[in-house]
Amino acid sequence: VYKSDKLISLVTGASSGIGAETAIQLSKLSSHVYIVGRNIKNLELVNDKIIANDSKCTIVPLDITENDALDNLAKAIIKKNNRIDVLVSCAGIIEQLSPVESISE
């Protein structure tokens, strides 16, 4: 596996969990990773790990549930880079879980 000096990646949900680890691993292959999430402090930690992999990183504090927010971000990235090569959507919210027995069909 080699690192592309031109690969542009966008990862949502990158402030924790699978999204964060995906962004870090992609940074080993990508020249620039855009990381999206709501928790700026966690995004900064991910940013540090990406920079340690000798990649560029842009932190994008964003709630993707806001109307048109992700669409506007994609347009801005494409305007700057002419493309997005890799898009990984890991954003999600898990609220308090209920026992299976309490869920109606």
KESEBA-398848 format. One line per 8 residues: number of its first residue (from 0); for each residue x, y, z of N, C-alpha, C. Coordinates in steps of 0.02 Angstrom, whole numbers, plus 32768, in hexadecimal, padded with zeros to 4 digits. Layout:
% KESEBA-398848
NUM = X:Y:Z:X:Y:Z:X:Y:Z  ...
This chain:
% KESEBA-398848
0 = 802A:7FC5:8000:8000:8000:8000:802D:803E:8000  801C:806C:7FD6:8044:80A9:7FD2:8019:80E5:7FE2  8039:811B:7FF3:8016:8159:8004:8011:8184:7FC5  7FD5:819A:7FB6:7FCB:81C5:7F7D:7FD4:820D:7F92  7FFB:8232:7F6C:8005:8278:7F7D:7FCC:82A3:7F64  7F98:8283:7F48:7F61:82AA:7F2D:7F1C:8294:7F47  7F19:8261:7F70:7ED9:8246:7F86:7EB8:8274:7FBA  7E79:8286:7FAD:7E53:82B2:7FDA:7E1C:8288:7FFA
8 = 7E1B:8287:803D:7DEA:825E:8062:7DC0:828A:808F  7D81:8276:8098:7D52:8298:80C4:7D32:8263:80F0  7D37:826C:8132:7D1B:823C:8161:7CED:8261:8191  7CAD:824C:8192:7C7E:8268:81C3:7C7E:823A:8200  7C6C:8256:8239:7C6D:8230:8277:7CB4:8221:828D  7CE2:824D:827B:7D29:8240:8286:7D42:8254:82CB  7D16:826A:82F7:7D2D:827F:8339:7D35:8245:836A  7D1B:820A:8358:7D22:81D1:8386:7D13:8190:8361
16 = 7D23:815A:8382:7D10:8118:836B:7D29:8104:8326  7CFE:80E4:8300:7D11:80CB:82BE:7D25:8104:8290  7D02:813C:8293:7D12:8175:8269:7D58:8190:8276  7D6A:8196:82B5:7DAC:81AF:82C7:7DE2:8180:82AE  7DDA:8140:82BB:7E0C:810F:82A6:7E10:810A:825A  7DD7:8110:8238:7DD7:8110:81EF:7DFF:814B:81D4  7DF4:8185:81F1:7E19:81C1:81DB:7E64:81B9:81E6  7E76:819D:821F:7EBD:8193:822E:7EDC:8162:81FC
24 = 7EB9:812B:81EF:7ED3:80FA:81C0:7ED6:8116:8179  7EA4:813C:8165:7EA4:815B:8123:7EDE:818C:811B  7EF1:81AB:8152:7F28:81DC:814E:7F6A:81BA:813C  7F6E:817A:8145:7FAA:8155:8131:7FAD:814D:80E5  7F73:8157:80C4:7F6E:814F:807C:7F5F:8190:8057  7F43:81C0:807B:7F2B:81FE:805C:7F5A:8238:8069  7F58:8268:803D:7F80:82A4:8048:7F5A:82D7:8072  7F17:82D4:8070:7EF0:8306:8095:7EAF:82E4:80AC
32 = 7EA3:82E8:80ED:7E67:82CB:8109:7E3E:8303:812A  7E00:8309:8116:7DD1:8337:8136:7DAB:830E:816A  7DAE:8323:81A9:7D8C:82FF:81DE:7D52:8329:81F8  7D18:830A:81FA:7CDA:832C:820B:7CBD:830E:824B  7CA7:8339:8278:7C87:8323:82B5:7C71:835E:82DF  7C4F:8350:8315:7C36:8385:8340:7C65:8395:837A  7C8E:8365:838E:7CB9:836E:83C9:7CFE:8387:83B3  7D08:83C8:83B8:7D46:83E7:83A0:7D83:83CC:83C5
40 = 7D7D:83C2:8406:7DB6:83AA:842D:7DCD:8365:8414  7D9D:8339:8407:7DAE:82F7:83EC:7DC9:82FB:83A5  7DAD:8328:837D:7DC7:8331:8339:7E10:8348:833A  7E21:8371:836B:7E66:8388:8371:7E95:834F:8382  7E7E:831F:83AA:7EA7:82E4:83BA:7EB2:82B9:837C  7E7D:82B0:8355:7E83:828B:8316:7EB1:82AF:82E6  7EAA:82F1:82E3:7ED5:831A:82B8:7F1F:830F:82C9  7F2F:830D:8309:7F75:8302:831D:7F90:82C0:8304
48 = 7F66:828C:8306:7F7B:824A:82EE:7F83:8249:82A2  7F58:826E:8280:7F5D:8271:8236:7F9C:8296:8222  7FAB:82CC:8243:7FE7:82F2:8234:8025:82C8:8242  8022:829E:8276:805A:8271:8286:8066:823F:824D  8033:8232:8224:803A:8206:81EB:8050:822C:81AD  8066:8269:81B7:8080:8293:8180:804B:82A3:814B  800E:82AD:8162:7FD7:82C1:8136:7FBC:8305:814C  7F9B:8325:811E:7F78:8364:812E:7F34:8352:8149
56 = 7F1A:837D:8174:7ED9:8371:8191:7EB4:83B3:8199  7E75:83B2:818B:7E4A:83EB:8197:7E12:83D6:81C6  7E0E:83F8:81FF:7DD9:83EB:822F:7D9B:8411:821A  7D63:83EE:8217:7D24:840E:8204:7CF1:8400:823B  7CE9:842F:826B:7CB6:8425:829E:7C71:8431:827F  7C4A:83FC:827C:7C0B:8401:8256:7BDA:83CD:8270  7B9C:83E2:8276:7B65:83B4:8286:7B44:83A3:8244  7B4D:8366:822C:7B34:8356:81E9:7AE8:8352:81E6
64 = 7AC6:8357:8220:7A7D:8358:821E:7A62:839D:820A  7A8E:83CF:8209:7A79:8412:81F3:7A6D:8411:81A8  7A36:842F:8193:7A24:842F:814D:7A5D:844B:8122  7A6D:8426:80EE:7A9E:843A:80BB:7AE6:8440:80D4  7AF3:8432:8113:7B37:843B:812E:7B6A:840E:810A  7B5A:83CF:8103:7B89:83A1:80E3:7B8F:83AF:8099  7B58:83C1:807A:7B59:83D2:8032:7B86:840F:8026  7B7F:8441:8050:7BAA:847D:804A:7BF3:846D:8055
72 = 7C01:8441:8085:7C45:842C:8092:7C62:8409:8055  7C3E:83D9:803A:7C55:83B5:7FFF:7C64:83E4:7FC5  7C37:8414:7FBA:7C42:8445:7F85:7C81:846E:7F91  7C8E:8481:7FCF:7CCA:84A8:7FDF:7D09:847F:7FD4  7D08:8440:7FE8:7D42:8415:7FDE:7D4F:840B:7F93  7D1A:83FE:7F6E:7D22:83F4:7F25:7D3A:8434:7F04  7D21:846D:7F1B:7D39:84AD:7EFE:7D84:84B6:7F09  7D9C:84A2:7F44:7DE2:84AB:7F55:7E0F:8476:7F34
80 = 7DF6:8437:7F31:7E20:83FF:7F1B:7E0A:83E0:7ED8  7DD2:83F7:7EBE:7DB5:83DB:7E81:7D98:8395:7E89  7D99:8379:7EC5:7D7E:8336:7ECE:7D80:8321:7F17  7D5C:82EC:7F26:7D63:82C6:7F64:7D6D:827E:7F4D  7DA6:8260:7F5F:7DB5:821C:7F49:7D96:81E7:7F75  7D95:81F4:7FB6:7D7B:81C3:7FE6:7D4A:81E6:8014  7D0E:81CA:801B:7CDB:81E5:8049:7CC6:81AC:8077  7CCE:81B7:80B8:7CBA:8185:80E9:7C89:81A7:8119
88 = 7C4D:818C:811D:7C1A:81A7:8149:7C13:817C:8187  7C2E:8194:81BE:7C2B:816E:81FD:7C04:8194:8233  7BE5:81CA:8221:7BC0:81F2:8252:7B83:81CB:8269  7B78:81CC:82A9:7B3D:81AB:82C4:7B36:81BA:830D  7AFA:81B3:8326:7AED:81BF:836C:7AC9:8182:8388  7AE3:8169:83BE:7AC2:8132:83E0:7AA8:814D:8422  7A67:8150:8427:7A49:8166:8466:7A45:812B:8495  7A2A:8136:84CF:7A25:8100:8500:7A00:80C6:84E0
96 = 7A1D:808B:84E6:7A00:8050:84C9:79CC:8032:84F7  799A:8012:84D9:7965:7FF1:84FF:796D:7FA5:84F8  7958:7F80:852A:795A:7F37:8523:792E:7F21:84E8  7943:7EED:84C6:791F:7ED5:848B:78D6:7EC6:849D  78CA:7EAC:84D8:7886:7E9A:84EC:7857:7ED6:84ED  7871:7F12:84F6:7847:7F4D:84FC:7838:7F6E:84B9  7855:7F54:8483:784B:7F72:8441:7810:7F50:841F  77E0:7F78:8409:77A7:7F5B:83E6:77B9:7F4E:839D
104 = 7797:7F1E:837F:77A5:7F0E:8339:7789:7F43:8310
